[in-house]
Amino acid sequence: MERAVIARENRLIDALPPEDFARWQHALEGIDLPLGAVLYEAGGVLKHVYFPTSAIVSLLSVTQKGASAEIAVVGKEGLVGISIFMGGESTPSRAIVQIAGGGFRIQSDTIKEEFGRSSAVLHLFLRYTQALITQMAQTAVCNRHHTLDQQLCRWLLLSLDRLAGNELVMTQELIANMLGVRREGVARGAAQLQKAGLIRYTPGRITIVDRKGLEVRACECYGVVKREYDRLLPPRIGN
Protein backbone atom coordinates (compact mmCIF):
# COMPACT_ATOMS: atom_id res chain seq x y z
CA MET A 1 0.00 0.00 0.00
CA GLU A 2 1.33 3.44 -0.91
CA ARG A 3 1.70 5.98 1.87
CA ALA A 4 -0.13 8.69 -0.10
CA VAL A 5 -3.19 6.49 -0.48
CA ILE A 6 -3.35 5.45 3.18
CA ALA A 7 -2.15 8.60 4.91
CA ARG A 8 -4.65 11.06 3.53
CA GLU A 9 -7.57 8.94 4.78
CA ASN A 10 -6.89 9.00 8.54
CA ARG A 11 -5.47 11.96 10.42
CA LEU A 12 -3.36 9.95 12.87
CA ILE A 13 -1.81 7.71 10.23
CA ASP A 14 -1.30 10.86 8.18
CA ALA A 15 0.79 12.32 11.00
CA LEU A 16 3.18 9.37 11.42
CA PRO A 17 6.83 10.14 10.65
CA PRO A 18 8.06 8.29 7.53
CA GLU A 19 10.22 5.87 9.52
CA ASP A 20 7.27 4.86 11.71
CA PHE A 21 4.91 4.54 8.77
CA ALA A 22 7.42 2.29 7.01
CA ARG A 23 6.97 -0.25 9.82
CA TRP A 24 3.19 0.23 9.98
CA GLN A 25 2.27 -0.17 6.33
CA HIS A 26 2.77 -3.93 6.29
CA ALA A 27 0.73 -4.39 9.46
CA LEU A 28 -2.23 -2.21 8.45
CA GLU A 29 -5.21 -4.15 7.14
CA GLY A 30 -7.87 -2.40 5.05
CA ILE A 31 -11.39 -3.37 6.14
CA ASP A 32 -15.05 -2.58 5.50
CA LEU A 33 -17.04 -1.31 8.49
CA PRO A 34 -20.74 -2.00 7.84
CA LEU A 35 -23.51 -0.15 9.66
CA GLY A 36 -24.19 -1.67 13.06
CA ALA A 37 -21.01 -3.74 13.24
CA VAL A 38 -19.80 -4.10 16.83
CA LEU A 39 -16.02 -3.66 17.01
CA TYR A 40 -15.94 -4.58 20.67
CA GLU A 41 -18.30 -5.05 23.60
CA ALA A 42 -17.90 -3.60 27.08
CA GLY A 43 -15.50 -5.77 29.04
CA GLY A 44 -14.27 -7.59 25.95
CA VAL A 45 -10.60 -8.12 25.13
CA LEU A 46 -9.40 -5.82 22.33
CA LYS A 47 -7.56 -7.72 19.61
CA HIS A 48 -7.26 -4.80 17.17
CA VAL A 49 -7.04 -1.02 17.08
CA TYR A 50 -9.19 0.55 14.36
CA PHE A 51 -8.48 3.64 12.26
CA PRO A 52 -11.70 4.72 10.48
CA THR A 53 -11.44 6.52 7.17
CA SER A 54 -14.94 6.99 5.73
CA ALA A 55 -16.77 5.23 8.60
CA ILE A 56 -17.86 6.73 11.92
CA VAL A 57 -17.80 4.67 15.12
CA SER A 58 -19.80 5.44 18.26
CA LEU A 59 -18.50 4.69 21.72
CA LEU A 60 -21.44 3.80 23.95
CA SER A 61 -21.85 3.49 27.67
CA VAL A 62 -24.18 0.57 28.41
CA THR A 63 -26.20 -0.11 31.59
CA GLN A 64 -26.83 -3.55 33.09
CA LYS A 65 -30.37 -3.40 31.70
CA GLY A 66 -29.10 -2.80 28.17
CA ALA A 67 -29.83 0.93 27.85
CA SER A 68 -27.09 2.89 26.13
CA ALA A 69 -25.96 6.42 25.37
CA GLU A 70 -23.16 7.72 23.20
CA ILE A 71 -20.12 9.14 24.96
CA ALA A 72 -18.01 9.93 21.88
CA VAL A 73 -17.74 9.55 18.11
CA VAL A 74 -14.60 8.52 16.24
CA GLY A 75 -13.96 8.98 12.54
CA LYS A 76 -11.12 9.82 10.20
CA GLU A 77 -9.51 12.02 12.86
CA GLY A 78 -8.75 9.20 15.25
CA LEU A 79 -8.71 5.61 16.38
CA VAL A 80 -10.86 3.13 18.28
CA GLY A 81 -9.20 1.18 21.08
CA ILE A 82 -7.21 3.56 23.29
CA SER A 83 -7.34 1.03 26.16
CA ILE A 84 -4.65 -1.00 24.39
CA PHE A 85 -1.95 1.61 24.92
CA MET A 86 -3.36 3.09 28.14
CA GLY A 87 -2.52 -0.02 30.14
CA GLY A 88 -5.76 -1.99 29.86
CA GLU A 89 -6.74 -5.00 27.78
CA SER A 90 -10.47 -4.22 27.87
CA THR A 91 -12.80 -1.23 27.95
CA PRO A 92 -16.06 -0.41 29.77
CA SER A 93 -17.68 0.94 26.57
CA ARG A 94 -19.12 -0.61 23.42
CA ALA A 95 -17.88 0.43 19.96
CA ILE A 96 -20.41 0.20 17.13
CA VAL A 97 -20.33 1.49 13.56
CA GLN A 98 -22.70 4.44 13.29
CA ILE A 99 -21.98 5.38 9.66
CA ALA A 100 -20.88 2.61 7.30
CA GLY A 101 -17.59 3.01 5.47
CA GLY A 102 -14.02 1.84 5.44
CA GLY A 103 -10.98 1.91 7.64
CA PHE A 104 -7.82 0.14 8.70
CA ARG A 105 -7.01 -2.04 11.64
CA ILE A 106 -3.79 -3.23 13.23
CA GLN A 107 -3.21 -5.95 15.81
CA SER A 108 -3.10 -4.84 19.43
CA ASP A 109 0.31 -6.39 20.08
CA THR A 110 1.78 -4.39 17.21
CA ILE A 111 0.35 -1.14 18.58
CA LYS A 112 1.80 -1.86 22.03
CA GLU A 113 5.21 -2.47 20.51
CA GLU A 114 5.03 0.77 18.54
CA PHE A 115 3.85 2.74 21.55
CA GLY A 116 6.95 1.65 23.45
CA ARG A 117 9.33 1.99 20.51
CA SER A 118 8.50 5.43 19.10
CA SER A 119 8.23 8.63 21.12
CA ALA A 120 6.48 10.27 18.15
CA VAL A 121 3.73 7.63 18.19
CA LEU A 122 3.46 7.84 21.99
CA HIS A 123 3.00 11.62 22.02
CA LEU A 124 0.63 11.63 19.04
CA PHE A 125 -1.65 9.00 20.55
CA LEU A 126 -1.62 10.63 23.99
CA ARG A 127 -2.63 13.98 22.46
CA TYR A 128 -5.44 12.23 20.62
CA THR A 129 -6.54 10.56 23.86
CA GLN A 130 -6.68 13.95 25.59
CA ALA A 131 -8.91 15.27 22.79
CA LEU A 132 -11.15 12.18 23.03
CA ILE A 133 -11.47 12.58 26.81
CA THR A 134 -12.48 16.22 26.24
CA GLN A 135 -15.22 15.04 23.88
CA MET A 136 -16.46 12.51 26.45
CA ALA A 137 -16.50 15.09 29.25
CA GLN A 138 -18.26 17.69 27.08
CA THR A 139 -20.85 15.12 26.00
CA ALA A 140 -21.69 14.48 29.67
CA VAL A 141 -22.09 18.22 30.30
CA CYS A 142 -24.18 18.66 27.16
CA ASN A 143 -26.53 15.78 27.98
CA ARG A 144 -27.10 17.17 31.46
CA HIS A 145 -27.45 20.90 30.82
CA HIS A 146 -28.49 21.53 27.22
CA THR A 147 -31.68 21.05 25.26
CA LEU A 148 -32.31 18.15 22.90
CA ASP A 149 -32.27 20.64 20.03
CA GLN A 150 -28.75 21.75 21.00
CA GLN A 151 -27.59 18.18 21.52
CA LEU A 152 -28.87 17.19 18.10
CA CYS A 153 -27.04 20.10 16.46
CA ARG A 154 -23.82 19.17 18.28
CA TRP A 155 -24.16 15.54 17.22
CA LEU A 156 -24.83 16.44 13.58
CA LEU A 157 -21.82 18.78 13.46
CA LEU A 158 -19.46 16.25 15.05
CA SER A 159 -20.63 13.63 12.56
CA LEU A 160 -20.33 16.06 9.65
CA ASP A 161 -16.71 16.82 10.57
CA ARG A 162 -15.91 13.14 10.12
CA LEU A 163 -17.55 12.73 6.71
CA ALA A 164 -16.39 13.63 3.22
CA GLY A 165 -19.79 15.02 2.21
CA ASN A 166 -22.81 16.66 3.81
CA GLU A 167 -25.14 13.65 4.00
CA LEU A 168 -25.70 11.19 6.86
CA VAL A 169 -27.39 7.84 6.30
CA MET A 170 -29.03 7.51 9.69
CA THR A 171 -32.44 6.58 11.09
CA GLN A 172 -34.23 8.48 13.84
CA GLU A 173 -34.16 5.36 15.99
CA LEU A 174 -30.40 5.08 15.76
CA ILE A 175 -29.93 8.77 16.57
CA ALA A 176 -32.23 8.36 19.58
CA ASN A 177 -30.16 5.41 20.79
CA MET A 178 -26.98 7.42 20.43
CA LEU A 179 -28.35 10.40 22.35
CA GLY A 180 -30.15 8.25 24.92
CA VAL A 181 -33.54 9.88 24.26
CA ARG A 182 -36.92 8.86 22.86
CA ARG A 183 -37.36 8.55 19.12
CA GLU A 184 -40.26 11.02 19.20
CA GLY A 185 -37.95 13.68 20.57
CA VAL A 186 -35.50 13.19 17.72
CA ALA A 187 -38.37 13.35 15.20
CA ARG A 188 -39.53 16.68 16.63
CA GLY A 189 -35.99 18.02 16.72
CA ALA A 190 -35.30 17.01 13.11
CA ALA A 191 -38.59 18.57 12.01
CA GLN A 192 -37.68 21.86 13.69
CA LEU A 193 -34.23 21.91 12.07
CA GLN A 194 -35.77 21.19 8.69
CA LYS A 195 -38.37 23.94 9.17
CA ALA A 196 -35.54 26.34 9.99
CA GLY A 197 -33.85 25.42 6.70
CA LEU A 198 -30.80 23.85 8.36
CA ILE A 199 -31.26 20.24 7.24
CA ARG A 200 -33.27 18.22 4.76
CA TYR A 201 -34.63 15.03 6.23
CA THR A 202 -36.01 11.98 4.47
CA PRO A 203 -36.47 8.58 6.13
CA GLY A 204 -33.01 7.22 6.91
CA ARG A 205 -31.13 10.19 5.45
CA ILE A 206 -30.15 13.66 6.70
CA THR A 207 -28.61 16.27 4.42
CA ILE A 208 -26.96 19.31 6.01
CA VAL A 209 -28.15 22.39 4.15
CA ASP A 210 -26.82 25.20 6.37
CA ARG A 211 -23.78 24.26 8.44
CA LYS A 212 -23.24 27.79 9.76
CA GLY A 213 -26.82 27.87 10.94
CA LEU A 214 -26.31 24.61 12.84
CA GLU A 215 -23.21 26.04 14.50
CA VAL A 216 -25.16 29.10 15.64
CA ARG A 217 -27.98 26.95 16.98
CA ALA A 218 -25.70 24.45 18.77
CA CYS A 219 -24.48 24.99 22.31
CA GLU A 220 -20.85 25.83 23.10
CA CYS A 221 -19.98 22.12 23.51
CA TYR A 222 -19.32 21.60 19.81
CA GLY A 223 -16.86 24.48 19.65
CA VAL A 224 -15.02 23.32 22.78
CA VAL A 225 -14.51 19.84 21.31
CA LYS A 226 -13.51 21.03 17.83
CA ARG A 227 -10.96 23.51 19.18
CA GLU A 228 -9.37 20.83 21.32
CA TYR A 229 -8.98 18.43 18.41
CA ASP A 230 -7.54 21.21 16.24
CA ARG A 231 -5.16 22.24 19.03
CA LEU A 232 -3.87 18.77 19.88
CA LEU A 233 -3.71 17.07 16.49
CA PRO A 234 -1.38 18.12 13.67
CA PRO A 235 -2.95 19.43 10.45
CA ARG A 236 -3.42 16.91 7.68
CA ILE A 237 -0.66 16.58 5.10
CA GLY A 238 -1.67 18.55 2.04
CA ASN A 239 -4.07 20.85 3.96
C-alpha positions as CSV (number, residue, x, y, z in Angstrom):
1,M,0.0,0.0,0.0
2,E,1.3,3.4,-0.9
3,R,1.7,6.0,1.9
4,A,-0.1,8.7,-0.1
5,V,-3.2,6.5,-0.5
6,I,-3.4,5.5,3.2
7,A,-2.2,8.6,4.9
8,R,-4.7,11.1,3.5
9,E,-7.6,8.9,4.8
10,N,-6.9,9.0,8.5
11,R,-5.5,12.0,10.4
12,L,-3.4,9.9,12.9
13,I,-1.8,7.7,10.2
14,D,-1.3,10.9,8.2
15,A,0.8,12.3,11.0
16,L,3.2,9.4,11.4
17,P,6.8,10.1,10.7
18,P,8.1,8.3,7.5
19,E,10.2,5.9,9.5
20,D,7.3,4.9,11.7
21,F,4.9,4.5,8.8
22,A,7.4,2.3,7.0
23,R,7.0,-0.2,9.8
24,W,3.2,0.2,10.0
25,Q,2.3,-0.2,6.3
26,H,2.8,-3.9,6.3
27,A,0.7,-4.4,9.5
28,L,-2.2,-2.2,8.5
29,E,-5.2,-4.2,7.1
30,G,-7.9,-2.4,5.1
31,I,-11.4,-3.4,6.1
32,D,-15.0,-2.6,5.5
33,L,-17.0,-1.3,8.5
34,P,-20.7,-2.0,7.8
35,L,-23.5,-0.2,9.7
36,G,-24.2,-1.7,13.1
37,A,-21.0,-3.7,13.2
38,V,-19.8,-4.1,16.8
39,L,-16.0,-3.7,17.0
40,Y,-15.9,-4.6,20.7
41,E,-18.3,-5.1,23.6
42,A,-17.9,-3.6,27.1
43,G,-15.5,-5.8,29.0
44,G,-14.3,-7.6,26.0
45,V,-10.6,-8.1,25.1
46,L,-9.4,-5.8,22.3
47,K,-7.6,-7.7,19.6
48,H,-7.3,-4.8,17.2
49,V,-7.0,-1.0,17.1
50,Y,-9.2,0.6,14.4
51,F,-8.5,3.6,12.3
52,P,-11.7,4.7,10.5
53,T,-11.4,6.5,7.2
54,S,-14.9,7.0,5.7
55,A,-16.8,5.2,8.6
56,I,-17.9,6.7,11.9
57,V,-17.8,4.7,15.1
58,S,-19.8,5.4,18.3
59,L,-18.5,4.7,21.7
60,L,-21.4,3.8,23.9
61,S,-21.9,3.5,27.7
62,V,-24.2,0.6,28.4
63,T,-26.2,-0.1,31.6
64,Q,-26.8,-3.5,33.1
65,K,-30.4,-3.4,31.7
66,G,-29.1,-2.8,28.2
67,A,-29.8,0.9,27.8
68,S,-27.1,2.9,26.1
69,A,-26.0,6.4,25.4
70,E,-23.2,7.7,23.2
71,I,-20.1,9.1,25.0
72,A,-18.0,9.9,21.9
73,V,-17.7,9.5,18.1
74,V,-14.6,8.5,16.2
75,G,-14.0,9.0,12.5
76,K,-11.1,9.8,10.2
77,E,-9.5,12.0,12.9
78,G,-8.7,9.2,15.3
79,L,-8.7,5.6,16.4
80,V,-10.9,3.1,18.3
81,G,-9.2,1.2,21.1
82,I,-7.2,3.6,23.3
83,S,-7.3,1.0,26.2
84,I,-4.7,-1.0,24.4
85,F,-1.9,1.6,24.9
86,M,-3.4,3.1,28.1
87,G,-2.5,0.0,30.1
88,G,-5.8,-2.0,29.9
89,E,-6.7,-5.0,27.8
90,S,-10.5,-4.2,27.9
91,T,-12.8,-1.2,28.0
92,P,-16.1,-0.4,29.8
93,S,-17.7,0.9,26.6
94,R,-19.1,-0.6,23.4
95,A,-17.9,0.4,20.0
96,I,-20.4,0.2,17.1
97,V,-20.3,1.5,13.6
98,Q,-22.7,4.4,13.3
99,I,-22.0,5.4,9.7
100,A,-20.9,2.6,7.3
101,G,-17.6,3.0,5.5
102,G,-14.0,1.8,5.4
103,G,-11.0,1.9,7.6
104,F,-7.8,0.1,8.7
105,R,-7.0,-2.0,11.6
106,I,-3.8,-3.2,13.2
107,Q,-3.2,-6.0,15.8
108,S,-3.1,-4.8,19.4
109,D,0.3,-6.4,20.1
110,T,1.8,-4.4,17.2
111,I,0.4,-1.1,18.6
112,K,1.8,-1.9,22.0
113,E,5.2,-2.5,20.5
114,E,5.0,0.8,18.5
115,F,3.8,2.7,21.6
116,G,7.0,1.6,23.5
117,R,9.3,2.0,20.5
118,S,8.5,5.4,19.1
119,S,8.2,8.6,21.1
120,A,6.5,10.3,18.1
121,V,3.7,7.6,18.2
122,L,3.5,7.8,22.0
123,H,3.0,11.6,22.0
124,L,0.6,11.6,19.0
125,F,-1.6,9.0,20.6
126,L,-1.6,10.6,24.0
127,R,-2.6,14.0,22.5
128,Y,-5.4,12.2,20.6
129,T,-6.5,10.6,23.9
130,Q,-6.7,13.9,25.6
131,A,-8.9,15.3,22.8
132,L,-11.1,12.2,23.0
133,I,-11.5,12.6,26.8
134,T,-12.5,16.2,26.2
135,Q,-15.2,15.0,23.9
136,M,-16.5,12.5,26.5
137,A,-16.5,15.1,29.2
138,Q,-18.3,17.7,27.1
139,T,-20.9,15.1,26.0
140,A,-21.7,14.5,29.7
141,V,-22.1,18.2,30.3
142,C,-24.2,18.7,27.2
143,N,-26.5,15.8,28.0
144,R,-27.1,17.2,31.5
145,H,-27.4,20.9,30.8
146,H,-28.5,21.5,27.2
147,T,-31.7,21.0,25.3
148,L,-32.3,18.1,22.9
149,D,-32.3,20.6,20.0
150,Q,-28.8,21.8,21.0
151,Q,-27.6,18.2,21.5
152,L,-28.9,17.2,18.1
153,C,-27.0,20.1,16.5
154,R,-23.8,19.2,18.3
155,W,-24.2,15.5,17.2
156,L,-24.8,16.4,13.6
157,L,-21.8,18.8,13.5
158,L,-19.5,16.2,15.0
159,S,-20.6,13.6,12.6
160,L,-20.3,16.1,9.6
161,D,-16.7,16.8,10.6
162,R,-15.9,13.1,10.1
163,L,-17.6,12.7,6.7
164,A,-16.4,13.6,3.2
165,G,-19.8,15.0,2.2
166,N,-22.8,16.7,3.8
167,E,-25.1,13.7,4.0
168,L,-25.7,11.2,6.9
169,V,-27.4,7.8,6.3
170,M,-29.0,7.5,9.7
171,T,-32.4,6.6,11.1
172,Q,-34.2,8.5,13.8
173,E,-34.2,5.4,16.0
174,L,-30.4,5.1,15.8
175,I,-29.9,8.8,16.6
176,A,-32.2,8.4,19.6
177,N,-30.2,5.4,20.8
178,M,-27.0,7.4,20.4
179,L,-28.3,10.4,22.4
180,G,-30.1,8.2,24.9
181,V,-33.5,9.9,24.3
182,R,-36.9,8.9,22.9
183,R,-37.4,8.5,19.1
184,E,-40.3,11.0,19.2
185,G,-37.9,13.7,20.6
186,V,-35.5,13.2,17.7
187,A,-38.4,13.3,15.2
188,R,-39.5,16.7,16.6
189,G,-36.0,18.0,16.7
190,A,-35.3,17.0,13.1
191,A,-38.6,18.6,12.0
192,Q,-37.7,21.9,13.7
193,L,-34.2,21.9,12.1
194,Q,-35.8,21.2,8.7
195,K,-38.4,23.9,9.2
196,A,-35.5,26.3,10.0
197,G,-33.8,25.4,6.7
198,L,-30.8,23.8,8.4
199,I,-31.3,20.2,7.2
200,R,-33.3,18.2,4.8
201,Y,-34.6,15.0,6.2
202,T,-36.0,12.0,4.5
203,P,-36.5,8.6,6.1
204,G,-33.0,7.2,6.9
205,R,-31.1,10.2,5.5
206,I,-30.2,13.7,6.7
207,T,-28.6,16.3,4.4
208,I,-27.0,19.3,6.0
209,V,-28.2,22.4,4.1
210,D,-26.8,25.2,6.4
211,R,-23.8,24.3,8.4
212,K,-23.2,27.8,9.8
213,G,-26.8,27.9,10.9
214,L,-26.3,24.6,12.8
215,E,-23.2,26.0,14.5
216,V,-25.2,29.1,15.6
217,R,-28.0,26.9,17.0
218,A,-25.7,24.5,18.8
219,C,-24.5,25.0,22.3
220,E,-20.9,25.8,23.1
221,C,-20.0,22.1,23.5
222,Y,-19.3,21.6,19.8
223,G,-16.9,24.5,19.7
224,V,-15.0,23.3,22.8
225,V,-14.5,19.8,21.3
226,K,-13.5,21.0,17.8
227,R,-11.0,23.5,19.2
228,E,-9.4,20.8,21.3
229,Y,-9.0,18.4,18.4
230,D,-7.5,21.2,16.2
231,R,-5.2,22.2,19.0
232,L,-3.9,18.8,19.9
233,L,-3.7,17.1,16.5
234,P,-1.4,18.1,13.7
235,P,-2.9,19.4,10.4
236,R,-3.4,16.9,7.7
237,I,-0.7,16.6,5.1
238,G,-1.7,18.5,2.0
239,N,-4.1,20.8,4.0
